[in-house]
């Protein structure tokens, strides 16, 4: 799976993370995060894996398909609201 700059920013926003927070959680350099989010360079496979794992471990799933790019926050319980 790939991660677009927009999806990366959306996922960080859901968690309230700065780029520095993502770098720490994913063990990726801040420069690599900046390059990804600026669209300056496509991340390497291992870099993407670490970023996606960092988001996933905090309940965020990155979505990137033909019709939608973004991030979804997963919750552990579901309230019917009725």
MOWOCOR-V244128 format. One record per residue. N is the residue number from 1. RES is the residue in one letter. OMEGA is omega in degrees with one decimal (none if undefined). Layout:
# MOWOCOR-V244128
n = (N & N)
res = (RES & RES)
omega = (OMEGA & OMEGA)
This chain:
# MOWOCOR-V244128
n = (1 & 2 & 3 & 4 & 5 & 6 & 7 & 8 & 9 & 10 & 11 & 12 & 13 & 14 & 15 & 16 & 17 & 18 & 19 & 20 & 21 & 22 & 23 & 24 & 25 & 26 & 27 & 28 & 29 & 30 & 31 & 32 & 33 & 34 & 35 & 36 & 37 & 38 & 39 & 40 & 41 & 42 & 43 & 44 & 45 & 46 & 47 & 48 & 49 & 50 & 51 & 52 & 53 & 54 & 55 & 56 & 57 & 58 & 59 & 60 & 61 & 62 & 63 & 64 & 65 & 66 & 67 & 68 & 69 & 70 & 71 & 72 & 73 & 74 & 75 & 76 & 77 & 78 & 79 & 80 & 81 & 82)
res = (X & X & X & X & X & X & X & X & X & X & X & X & X & X & X & X & X & X & X & X & X & X & X & X & X & X & X & X & X & X & X & X & X & X & X & X & X & X & X & X & X & X & X & X & X & X & X & X & X & X & X & X & X & X & X & X & X & X & X & X & X & X & X & X & X & X & X & X & X & X & X & X & X & X & X & X & X & X & X & X & X & X)
omega = (176.5 & 175.5 & 179.7 & 175.9 & -179.3 & 179.4 & 178.5 & 178.2 & 179.4 & 179.9 & 177.4 & -179.1 & 178.5 & -178.9 & -176.5 & -177.4 & 168.2 & 174.0 & 179.7 & 177.6 & 179.4 & 178.3 & -179.7 & -176.9 & -176.5 & -175.1 & 176.1 & -179.2 & 176.9 & 178.6 & 179.0 & 177.5 & 179.6 & 179.1 & 178.4 & -174.9 & 177.0 & -177.2 & -176.5 & -178.8 & 175.3 & -179.1 & 175.1 & -178.0 & -179.5 & 177.6 & 178.1 & -179.0 & -179.0 & 178.9 & -179.9 & 177.4 & 178.2 & 178.1 & -177.1 & -179.0 & 177.1 & 172.7 & -179.8 & 176.9 & 177.9 & -179.7 & 176.9 & 175.7 & -174.0 & -174.6 & -173.3 & 172.9 & -179.9 & -178.3 & -178.7 & 176.4 & 178.7 & 175.2 & -176.6 & 178.5 & -179.5 & 178.7 & -177.0 & 177.7 & -179.3 & none)
